């Protein structure tokens, strides 16, 4: 155990008030935070999924959320909570949530000490589930004789039915969008009409994580909010449209 920082320099926090401190450990670094229970935990500085730095991560109720793709980890044990507990096991090799390496911590005499060796992986972690299964490539069947027939449509974005909302002018409405982790994908918003404005968004963890957006209605009339779940290159996977009627208050 190596003393790394004074206890008074680490204040308990939760959510947006989480204080995460980077400290040197050997030739590398670890991140240290104090949970609302007063317990101090230490973990690796990058997410095991795609090596996103976790200095700006949010921790709620002991659950750490990666700021890039929303993967959730237990800050104490390092277990992946989402998508590890939510996705079918046969799909984990695609998601590869891994586990977050954690380090033992002690606190005494006004100092926080961090072990220079990571703790064992959580019992739930099975590296075999994150390996691509060996499957023989199926040999395509030769085309049949005769006139061409229409095949299945090319896979594209899943466009949900349009939803209609009625809100009061001057009010703020919350909309929750499902968040299924896909590397590089995020929700993007487009507003048509001067009556509507997206004024905030945040991630809501849990067993059914979602992206919460807050929409302000500025004046009477109508507007459209289009939400697109797309990759960094603009490839859409999900499109949700809301037609909003704003009534005078």
Secondary structure, 3 states (H helix, E strand, C coil): CEEEEEHHHCCCCCECCCCEEEEEECCEEEEEEECCCCCEEEECCECCCCCCECCCCEEECCEEECCCCCCEEECCCCCEEECCCCCCHHHHHHHCCCCCCEEEEEEECCEEEEEEEECCCCCCCCHHHHCCCCCCCCCCCCCCCCCCCCCCCCCCCEECCCEEEEEECCCEEEEEEECCCCCCCEEEEEEECCCEEEEEEEEECCCCCEEEEEEEECCCEEEEEEEEEECCCCCEEEEEEEEEEEECC
